[in-house]
Structures are given as C-alpha cells and as structure tokens.
Amino acid sequence: MSTTTETKRYPVTHTDAEWRKLLTPEQFHIMREHGTERAGTFYCAGCEQALFASKKKFESGTGWPSFNDPVPGSVDTTTDRSWGMTRTEVNCSRCGSHLGHVFDDGPPPTHLRYCINGVALNFKPE
Ligand SMILES: [Zn+2]
C-alpha cells in the first residue's frame, strides 16, 4: 500500500488488480483513484493553442471549467465593462478569441480563478 493513513474496511474489497478487471480504465481512475478528470490539456477551439493543463483545474462549484494557472503567455486579459460590471475578460493571446473571465477569488498561490466557457476549449487527454 502506498498510503500511510489507516484504511477503512468495507464489506466489498478488491485489490487494485481486481478492480482494474471489474472497471473500465476511466471508471477505475474516477472510482478508485479519486480522479475527477483525466489528465490532459485544454486547447483554444479557435487556434489550437495550449491554454490550460487539466491537472490545474479545480472545482469552483460554478459548473464551468475553472483554472488558476494558464500556460504562460497563452492568454491576454482586457477590462470588460459591459452589463454595468467591471470584469476582466480572458482572450486567447494567439487568435484573440473570447474565452471567459478571470476573478480574484481563486485558491493560492495565484488567487486567480479563470472561469472559462467550455465551448471555447478542446480537451486532449495525455
Ligand atoms: Zn486561440
């Protein structure tokens, strides 16, 4: 076992090898490794520039993909004053496509929360 914490005993137990036979690779990852997403990279749907790595994605509770650390240089930000609010708009630095907005209530160390529209992204698993 790689874990040092005490393992709770369940009525149904299997070794990892047995679980791998019972479950698809994706089910195994989600159900047995507590994975929430497959590792991979999100690319701009407009120009295929790599924007975010999925391991940096976090659950914001908004239902939108949220990230706190874009690939360096991949996004530009502009101030968006539409709808009577001042928000910071996020654009692809390569093709200028609108991706979403960035807020300053994210987790450390950046405290930024990039709230990106899923339709602007193409996901490629590693
Ligand atoms: Zn782009």
Residues whose N, C-alpha, C, O or C-beta is under 5 A from the ligand:
A	BS01	ZN	C44 G46 C47 E48 Q49 C92 R94 C95 G96 S97
